[in-house]
Amino acid sequence: MAKKLTKAERKEARLRKGKQWLLTYTGSPKKMNKHYRERFHVDAVTAAKDLQELGVNYTQEQLDQIKQAEEQRLQQRRMEREAKERERLAELYEDSDDRFAFIAGYTDGGAPFGVMWEEVGIDPGLPFEEKVKLYHMQMLAALAGVGGAAYYFTRKRK
């Protein structure tokens, strides 16, 4: 099995291949950064640095614009990931709310009843996502003590 290349070795190889790529590049100069990113699987800032090392000139304004666009892209991805995690937690614990770790049911008047956060040893003042994560870890630990979480997740449910 081949040894994994270090970061410096990967960059050296990328620049060596990038030099050949640049000699045969036929696209527009405006799209060069994008095409380099796609070809070598790097982010926009790394592509700009590599291209500069290979002799492509950028103005400071262009570099600032590339950096700002990359920061916005990363922020957008982070926000999407966080929203997806919140949605997953909401689906996973739709029988929970700010007061109850587990809602067993509702009275005739519509009031929920069940196990409160304090009863499972979790501070009710924490943000909902944090409470749910702690509760989830407690449930997995409890399952590990009763034959393991692997059994719980692999058994057939009726």
KOLFIBA-644126 format. One record per residue (C-alpha): residue in three letters; residue number from 1; x, y, z. Coordinates in steps of 0.02 Angstrom, whole numbers, plus 32768, in hexadecimal, padded with zeros to 4 digits. Example, Ala and Ser with C-alpha at 12.3 -4.5 7.8 and 13.67 -1.06 7.14 Angstrom:
% residues 2
<site rest="ALA" nr="1" u="8267" v="7F1F" w="8186"/>
<site rest="SER" nr="2" u="82AC" v="7FCB" w="8165"/>
END
This chain:
% residues 158
<site rest="MET" nr="1" u="8000" v="8000" w="8000"/>
<site rest="ALA" nr="2" u="8045" v="80AB" w="7FD0"/>
<site rest="LYS" nr="3" u="806A" v="8126" w="805A"/>
<site rest="LYS" nr="4" u="7FFA" v="81BC" w="8069"/>
<site rest="LEU" nr="5" u="8047" v="825D" w="8026"/>
<site rest="THR" nr="6" u="8064" v="82EF" w="809A"/>
<site rest="LYS" nr="7" u="8011" v="8397" w="807D"/>
<site rest="ALA" nr="8" u="80B3" v="83DD" w="8034"/>
<site rest="GLU" nr="9" u="80C8" v="8347" w="7FC1"/>
<site rest="ARG" nr="10" u="8015" v="8356" w="7F83"/>
<site rest="LYS" nr="11" u="802F" v="840F" w="7F5F"/>
<site rest="GLU" nr="12" u="80D2" v="83EC" w="7F03"/>
<site rest="ALA" nr="13" u="807D" v="8368" w="7E97"/>
<site rest="ARG" nr="14" u="7FE8" v="83DC" w="7E78"/>
<site rest="LEU" nr="15" u="805A" v="846A" w="7E42"/>
<site rest="ARG" nr="16" u="80BD" v="83F5" w="7DCF"/>
<site rest="LYS" nr="17" u="801C" v="83B9" w="7D7D"/>
<site rest="GLY" nr="18" u="7FD6" v="846A" w="7D82"/>
<site rest="LYS" nr="19" u="8067" v="84AA" w="7D1A"/>
<site rest="GLN" nr="20" u="803F" v="842B" w="7C92"/>
<site rest="TRP" nr="21" u="7F85" v="8453" w="7CA1"/>
<site rest="LEU" nr="22" u="7FA8" v="850D" w="7C8E"/>
<site rest="LEU" nr="23" u="800B" v="84F0" w="7BED"/>
<site rest="THR" nr="24" u="7F77" v="8496" w="7B9F"/>
<site rest="TYR" nr="25" u="7EEB" v="8502" w="7BEB"/>
<site rest="THR" nr="26" u="7E78" v="8545" w="7B65"/>
<site rest="GLY" nr="27" u="7DEB" v="858D" w="7BCE"/>
<site rest="SER" nr="28" u="7DCC" v="8644" w="7BF5"/>
<site rest="PRO" nr="29" u="7E3E" v="869C" w="7C70"/>
<site rest="LYS" nr="30" u="7DA4" v="86CD" w="7CD6"/>
<site rest="LYS" nr="31" u="7D79" v="8616" w="7CF3"/>
<site rest="MET" nr="32" u="7E2C" v="85DB" w="7D12"/>
<site rest="ASN" nr="33" u="7E1A" v="85D7" w="7DD0"/>
<site rest="LYS" nr="34" u="7D77" v="8575" w="7DC3"/>
<site rest="HIS" nr="35" u="7DBF" v="84F7" w="7D48"/>
<site rest="TYR" nr="36" u="7E5D" v="84E1" w="7DB1"/>
<site rest="ARG" nr="37" u="7DF1" v="84C3" w="7E4C"/>
<site rest="GLU" nr="38" u="7D8B" v="8440" w="7DF2"/>
<site rest="ARG" nr="39" u="7E23" v="83EA" w="7DA6"/>
<site rest="PHE" nr="40" u="7E8A" v="83E2" w="7E45"/>
<site rest="HIS" nr="41" u="7DFE" v="83DC" w="7EC8"/>
<site rest="VAL" nr="42" u="7E36" v="8471" w="7F2E"/>
<site rest="ASP" nr="43" u="7DDB" v="850B" w="7F70"/>
<site rest="ALA" nr="44" u="7DDE" v="85B4" w="7F19"/>
<site rest="VAL" nr="45" u="7E63" v="8602" w="7F89"/>
<site rest="THR" nr="46" u="7ED9" v="856D" w="7F73"/>
<site rest="ALA" nr="47" u="7EBC" v="8572" w="7EB7"/>
<site rest="ALA" nr="48" u="7EE8" v="862B" w="7EB2"/>
<site rest="LYS" nr="49" u="7F87" v="860E" w="7F18"/>
<site rest="ASP" nr="50" u="7FBB" v="857D" w="7EA8"/>
<site rest="LEU" nr="51" u="7F99" v="85DE" w="7E09"/>
<site rest="GLN" nr="52" u="7FFE" v="8671" w="7E4C"/>
<site rest="GLU" nr="53" u="8090" v="85FB" w="7E6D"/>
<site rest="LEU" nr="54" u="807D" v="85BE" w="7DBA"/>
<site rest="GLY" nr="55" u="808B" v="8670" w="7D77"/>
<site rest="VAL" nr="56" u="7FD6" v="86AB" w="7D69"/>
<site rest="ASN" nr="57" u="7FC2" v="875F" w="7DA3"/>
<site rest="TYR" nr="58" u="7F31" v="8795" w="7E11"/>
<site rest="THR" nr="59" u="7F0B" v="8844" w="7E4F"/>
<site rest="GLN" nr="60" u="7EF4" v="8859" w="7F0B"/>
<site rest="GLU" nr="61" u="7E3C" v="8881" w="7EE7"/>
<site rest="GLN" nr="62" u="7E27" v="87DA" w="7E8D"/>
<site rest="LEU" nr="63" u="7E7A" v="877C" w="7F1D"/>
<site rest="ASP" nr="64" u="7E0C" v="87D4" w="7F9D"/>
<site rest="GLN" nr="65" u="7D71" v="87AA" w="7F35"/>
<site rest="ILE" nr="66" u="7DA4" v="86F2" w="7F28"/>
<site rest="LYS" nr="67" u="7DC3" v="86E9" w="7FE4"/>
<site rest="GLN" nr="68" u="7D1E" v="873D" w="800E"/>
<site rest="ALA" nr="69" u="7CBD" v="86CB" w="7F98"/>
<site rest="GLU" nr="70" u="7D0F" v="8631" w="7FE5"/>
<site rest="GLU" nr="71" u="7CE4" v="866C" w="8095"/>
<site rest="GLN" nr="72" u="7C2F" v="8686" w="8060"/>
<site rest="ARG" nr="73" u="7C29" v="85D8" w="8012"/>
<site rest="LEU" nr="74" u="7C6D" v="8588" w="80B1"/>
<site rest="GLN" nr="75" u="7BF3" v="85EB" w="811E"/>
<site rest="GLN" nr="76" u="7B62" v="85B4" w="80AF"/>
<site rest="ARG" nr="77" u="7B98" v="84FD" w="80BC"/>
<site rest="ARG" nr="78" u="7BA9" v="850B" w="8179"/>
<site rest="MET" nr="79" u="7AFA" v="8556" w="8186"/>
<site rest="GLU" nr="80" u="7AB1" v="84CE" w="8118"/>
<site rest="ARG" nr="81" u="7B07" v="8446" w="817F"/>
<site rest="GLU" nr="82" u="7AC7" v="8492" w="8222"/>
<site rest="ALA" nr="83" u="7A16" v="84A0" w="81DE"/>
<site rest="LYS" nr="84" u="7A1C" v="83EB" w="81A5"/>
<site rest="GLU" nr="85" u="7A58" v="83B5" w="8252"/>
<site rest="ARG" nr="86" u="79CC" v="8418" w="82A7"/>
<site rest="GLU" nr="87" u="794D" v="83C8" w="8233"/>
<site rest="ARG" nr="88" u="7993" v="831B" w="8257"/>
<site rest="LEU" nr="89" u="798B" v="8339" w="8312"/>
<site rest="ALA" nr="90" u="78D9" v="837B" w="8305"/>
<site rest="GLU" nr="91" u="78A3" v="82DE" w="82A6"/>
<site rest="LEU" nr="92" u="7902" v="826D" w="831D"/>
<site rest="TYR" nr="93" u="78B5" v="82BE" w="83B6"/>
<site rest="GLU" nr="94" u="780C" v="82F9" w="837B"/>
<site rest="ASP" nr="95" u="77C9" v="82B5" w="8420"/>
<site rest="SER" nr="96" u="7832" v="8336" w="8480"/>
<site rest="ASP" nr="97" u="7821" v="83EF" w="849E"/>
<site rest="ASP" nr="98" u="786D" v="8477" w="850C"/>
<site rest="ARG" nr="99" u="781B" v="8431" w="85AA"/>
<site rest="PHE" nr="100" u="7816" v="8375" w="858A"/>
<site rest="ALA" nr="101" u="78A1" v="82FC" w="855C"/>
<site rest="PHE" nr="102" u="781A" v="8280" w="852C"/>
<site rest="ILE" nr="103" u="7762" v="82A6" w="8510"/>
<site rest="ALA" nr="104" u="7700" v="820A" w="853C"/>
<site rest="GLY" nr="105" u="7658" v="8252" w="850B"/>
<site rest="TYR" nr="106" u="75DC" v="82DF" w="851D"/>
<site rest="THR" nr="107" u="754F" v="82FD" w="8597"/>
<site rest="ASP" nr="108" u="749D" v="8316" w="8559"/>
<site rest="GLY" nr="109" u="74BD" v="83CF" w="8567"/>
<site rest="GLY" nr="110" u="7555" v="83C2" w="84F4"/>
<site rest="ALA" nr="111" u="75DE" v="83D9" w="8578"/>
<site rest="PRO" nr="112" u="7676" v="8369" w="855F"/>
<site rest="PHE" nr="113" u="76B1" v="82F1" w="85E6"/>
<site rest="GLY" nr="114" u="774D" v="8287" w="85F1"/>
<site rest="VAL" nr="115" u="7801" v="828C" w="862E"/>
<site rest="MET" nr="116" u="7845" v="833B" w="864D"/>
<site rest="TRP" nr="117" u="78F9" v="836E" w="8629"/>
<site rest="GLU" nr="118" u="791F" v="837F" w="86E4"/>
<site rest="GLU" nr="119" u="78E7" v="82CC" w="8701"/>
<site rest="VAL" nr="120" u="796C" v="8289" w="868A"/>
<site rest="GLY" nr="121" u="79F2" v="82F8" w="86D8"/>
<site rest="ILE" nr="122" u="79FE" v="837A" w="864D"/>
<site rest="ASP" nr="123" u="79FA" v="8435" w="866E"/>
<site rest="PRO" nr="124" u="7957" v="8478" w="8621"/>
<site rest="GLY" nr="125" u="79AC" v="8520" w="8603"/>
<site rest="LEU" nr="126" u="7A1E" v="84DA" w="857B"/>
<site rest="PRO" nr="127" u="79F5" v="84F6" w="84C3"/>
<site rest="PHE" nr="128" u="7981" v="8470" w="847C"/>
<site rest="GLU" nr="129" u="7A05" v="8427" w="8407"/>
<site rest="GLU" nr="130" u="7A7E" v="8412" w="8499"/>
<site rest="LYS" nr="131" u="79F9" v="83BF" w="8506"/>
<site rest="VAL" nr="132" u="79CC" v="8347" w="847A"/>
<site rest="LYS" nr="133" u="7A83" v="8317" w="845D"/>
<site rest="LEU" nr="134" u="7A9D" v="82F6" w="8517"/>
<site rest="TYR" nr="135" u="79FD" v="8291" w="8521"/>
<site rest="HIS" nr="136" u="7A2F" v="822D" w="8487"/>
<site rest="MET" nr="137" u="7AD9" v="8205" w="84D6"/>
<site rest="GLN" nr="138" u="7A81" v="81CF" w="8576"/>
<site rest="MET" nr="139" u="7A0E" v="815C" w="8515"/>
<site rest="LEU" nr="140" u="7A9F" v="810C" w="84B8"/>
<site rest="ALA" nr="141" u="7AFD" v="80F3" w="855B"/>
<site rest="ALA" nr="142" u="7A63" v="80A3" w="85A9"/>
<site rest="LEU" nr="143" u="7A51" v="8030" w="8513"/>
<site rest="ALA" nr="144" u="7B09" v="8000" w="851E"/>
<site rest="GLY" nr="145" u="7AE5" v="7FC4" w="85CE"/>
<site rest="VAL" nr="146" u="7A53" v="7F5B" w="8591"/>
<site rest="GLY" nr="147" u="7AA3" v="7EF5" w="8507"/>
<site rest="GLY" nr="148" u="7AEF" v="7F82" w="84A4"/>
<site rest="ALA" nr="149" u="7AB6" v="8007" w="842C"/>
<site rest="ALA" nr="150" u="7AE6" v="7F98" w="8399"/>
<site rest="TYR" nr="151" u="7A5C" v="7F1F" w="83CC"/>
<site rest="TYR" nr="152" u="79DE" v="7FAC" w="83D6"/>
<site rest="PHE" nr="153" u="7A07" v="7FF1" w="832B"/>
<site rest="THR" nr="154" u="7A15" v="7F49" w="82D1"/>
<site rest="ARG" nr="155" u="797F" v="7EEC" w="8317"/>
<site rest="LYS" nr="156" u="78E4" v="7EE2" w="82AB"/>
<site rest="ARG" nr="157" u="785B" v="7F57" w="82DE"/>
<site rest="LYS" nr="158" u="77A4" v="7F27" w="82CF"/>
END
